[in-house]
């Protein structure tokens, strides 16, 4: 048992994790492509037309998945940043830095697709709705994290400053998740619940879940790709990096 624990802990170093990430990367790319094709096929061609929203509702297959991932990735980013801050582990901080750009992309996609859906449904591109506003704040938190780290030249200081911002901003995640319950909002409530049957056709549900899994696999792939680049940048003076790039 102890040998297995030690075996897994060895991947906590950048030198050991770099080749592991390289081996995992193609698998997650392939999964993202397969799940994306399946999800879009179900969402665009198989799922029935919505009785009230017509064909325009189909944008939710990207919108909902991107919204879920924007919140999930921020929580994961804050987790790794917190581990790096508390335990002073290099790879944890690198993981947080690698997640941030993809999280920002998901938040942007959530807002953009939400605006495309809102124009025909609400008659406007944007309202200062509780959920929309808190999602916009989430995008700013991602961008602030990236900008703060870029503004500090010394990586360890940049990691600590970014970790503090990430941990403070994590309070916004439950606000986004529960905003439609806590405030009077134009945004529709959740169609999927852990305690109730989903209020949508089965094909709609599966299309949405497959797209969420697609973006999850995509996010892991991009994080692995980016963390490998960060490792090479930060460890460039190490002998093992010179051999790795040869």
Beta strands, then each sheet from edge to edge (+ up, - down):
end
